[in-house]
Amino acid sequence: MDLKGFDHPGELSAGGTRSVKVMIAGGFGTGKTTMVRSVSDIKPLTTEETLTQASADVDHLIGVADKTETTVSLDFGKISINDSLMLYLFGTPGQERFWFLWNGLFKGALGAVVLVDTRRLASSFRAIEEMERQDVPFVIALNVFPDSKDHPIEEIRDALDISPQTPIVVCDARDRASSRDVLITLMRHLMERSAAALEPR
C-alpha cells in the first residue's frame, strides 16, 4: 500500500523523509508489545518483565490468565511506510500502576493506535479517555484473539462511545501485514483531519 498525497502542502509536513511519533496504546494484555514486535523494521526495544505472584492482585489477569510477561515502561520500534515516511512506535504500559508514564510518552505524538480486546472492552476505556484528554487523533484496532467473537463494528463503536469519524479496523497484532495496515489507516486518518482543517469555514 502507498500513501499518496503525503507530500501535498499543508499535510503534516513537507519535503524529504518525515519521522512521525505514533503511540500504540490499550489496556493490559491487548497486544501492544506484540504489534510493535511484529511490525518493526528493527529489533524492537521492549521492557517486558515476568509476572510474579506478588503482582497477581495488582495486574488483574481476568481474561488474560495465560499472560506471563508485562511491559513495565515502554516498547519502541520503527517502520518505514514508504520512501518518505518513517514511523517511530512507542508502546505504552497497560497496567494502572504505570499510567503515570503516559504523559511523558505522549509528548510529540502525532497520532495513536488503541488496541482493543473485544472480550474485555472495558480494559481499553482508559486509553481512549487519555487520547481524548490529550487531543491525540487515534484509530481503534480490534485485535483478534483465538476465542474472540465477531461483533458488528457499529456495536463496538457504541460500546466504546467513540465518534463516527474515528476509524475502527480489525487486525491480528501478530501479523506484520495486518499491523502495517492499521498504521496506514492511522496515517490516512491524520491526512483527512489535516485536509479538513485547511478547508474554508
C-alpha positions in Angstrom: 0.0 0.0 0.0 1.1 3.5 -0.7 0.1 6.8 1.0 -0.2 9.1 -1.9 -0.8 12.7 -1.0 1.6 13.0 1.9 3.6 15.5 0.0 0.7 17.9 -0.5 1.4 21.3 1.0 0.0 21.7 4.5 -0.4 18.0 5.2 1.7 17.0 8.3 5.0 18.3 6.8 6.7 18.8 3.5 9.8 17.6 1.8 12.3 14.8 2.5 11.8 11.9 4.9 9.4 12.6 7.7 9.7 11.0 11.1 6.4 10.6 12.9 5.9 9.6 16.5 3.0 7.1 16.9 1.6 5.7 20.2 0.5 2.1 20.5 -1.9 2.1 23.4 -4.6 0.0 25.0 -5.4 -2.0 28.1 -3.4 -4.6 29.8 -2.9 -7.7 27.6 -4.5 -6.2 24.4 -1.4 -6.9 22.2 0.7 -3.7 22.2 4.1 -5.3 22.6 3.1 -8.0 20.1 2.2 -5.3 17.5 5.4 -3.4 17.9 7.4 -6.6 17.7 5.5 -7.9 14.6 5.7 -4.7 12.5 9.0 -3.1 13.5 11.8 -3.0 10.8 14.4 -3.2 13.6 14.7 -5.4 16.6 12.3 -3.6 19.0 13.2 -2.3 22.4 10.9 -3.9 24.9 10.7 -3.7 28.7 8.9 -6.9 29.4 9.2 -8.4 32.8 7.9 -11.8 34.1 4.7 -11.6 36.0 5.1 -12.8 39.6 2.7 -14.0 42.2 3.2 -10.7 44.0 1.6 -8.8 41.2 -1.3 -11.1 40.7 -3.7 -9.0 42.8 -2.5 -5.8 41.1 -2.5 -6.7 37.4 -5.9 -8.3 37.3 -5.4 -11.3 35.0 -9.1 -11.9 34.3 -9.3 -12.8 30.6 -5.5 -13.0 30.2 -4.7 -15.8 32.6 -2.1 -17.2 30.1 -0.1 -13.9 30.1 3.4 -14.4 31.6 5.1 -11.1 30.9 4.2 -7.4 31.2 5.5 -4.1 29.9 6.9 -2.0 32.8 8.0 1.1 30.9 7.6 1.2 27.1 8.1 -0.6 23.8 9.9 1.0 20.9 10.2 0.1 17.3 10.2 1.8 13.9 8.8 1.1 10.4 9.2 2.8 7.0 5.7 3.2 5.5 7.2 4.4 2.2 10.3 6.2 1.0 9.3 9.5 2.6 7.6 8.4 5.9 9.2 6.8 8.9 7.0 5.9 12.0 8.6 5.7 15.4 6.4 3.4 17.5 6.0 3.8 21.3 4.0 1.1 23.1 2.5 2.2 26.4 2.3 0.1 29.5 -1.2 -1.1 30.1 -1.4 -1.6 33.9 -2.9 1.2 36.0 0.2 1.3 38.2 2.3 2.5 35.2 -0.1 5.1 33.8 1.9 7.9 35.3 4.4 7.3 32.5 1.8 8.2 29.8 2.1 12.0 29.9 5.8 11.9 29.0 5.3 9.2 26.4 2.6 11.2 24.6 4.6 14.3 24.1 5.1 15.0 20.4 2.9 12.1 19.3 1.0 12.8 16.1 -1.5 10.0 16.5 -2.2 6.7 18.2 -3.5 3.2 17.7 -5.7 2.0 20.5 -5.7 -1.8 20.6 -8.9 -3.4 21.9 -9.7 -6.9 23.0 -13.4 -7.4 22.3 -13.6 -10.0 25.1 -12.6 -7.2 27.5 -13.8 -3.9 26.1 -13.5 -2.1 29.4 -9.8 -2.7 29.6 -9.3 -0.1 26.9 -11.6 2.6 28.2 -8.8 4.4 30.0 -6.6 4.5 26.9 -9.5 6.0 24.8 -10.1 8.6 27.6 -6.4 9.5 27.5 -6.5 10.1 23.7 -9.4 12.4 24.1 -8.0 14.2 27.1 -4.7 14.9 25.3 -6.4 15.6 22.0 -4.4 12.9 20.2 -6.1 11.6 17.0 -6.5 7.8 17.1 -7.8 4.7 15.4 -9.3 1.7 17.1 -7.7 -1.7 16.2 -9.8 -4.7 17.3 -7.1 -7.4 18.0 -8.4 -10.9 17.1 -7.8 -13.5 19.8 -8.5 -17.2 19.3 -11.7 -17.1 21.3 -12.9 -13.7 20.2 -16.4 -13.4 18.9 -17.5 -11.4 15.9 -19.3 -8.2 16.7 -20.7 -5.6 14.3 -18.3 -2.6 14.1 -21.1 -0.1 15.0 -22.0 -2.2 18.0 -18.3 -1.9 19.2 -18.4 1.8 18.4 -21.4 2.4 20.6 -20.0 0.3 23.4 -16.7 2.3 23.3 -18.7 5.6 22.9 -16.4 7.0 20.1 -17.3 9.3 17.3 -18.2 8.1 13.8 -15.1 9.9 12.5 -12.8 7.6 14.4 -11.8 4.6 12.2 -12.3 1.1 13.6 -10.4 -1.8 11.9 -9.9 -5.5 12.7 -6.4 -6.8 13.0 -4.1 -9.6 14.1 -1.3 -7.9 16.0 0.9 -11.0 15.4 0.8 -10.4 11.7 3.2 -7.8 10.2 1.0 -7.0 7.2 -2.1 -6.7 9.4 -0.4 -4.4 11.8 1.1 -2.3 9.0 -2.4 -1.9 7.5 -3.5 -0.5 10.9 -0.7 2.1 10.8 -1.6 3.0 7.2 -5.2 3.6 8.4 -4.0 5.9 11.1 -1.9 7.9 8.6 -4.8 8.3 6.3 -7.0 9.4 9.2 -4.4 12.0 10.1 -4.2 13.2 6.4 -8.0 13.5 6.3 -8.1 15.5 9.5 -5.3 17.8 8.2 -7.1 18.4 4.9 -10.4 19.1 6.7 -8.7 21.7 9.0 -7.5 23.5 5.9 -10.9 23.7 4.3 -12.5 27.2 4.3 -15.1 27.6 7.0 
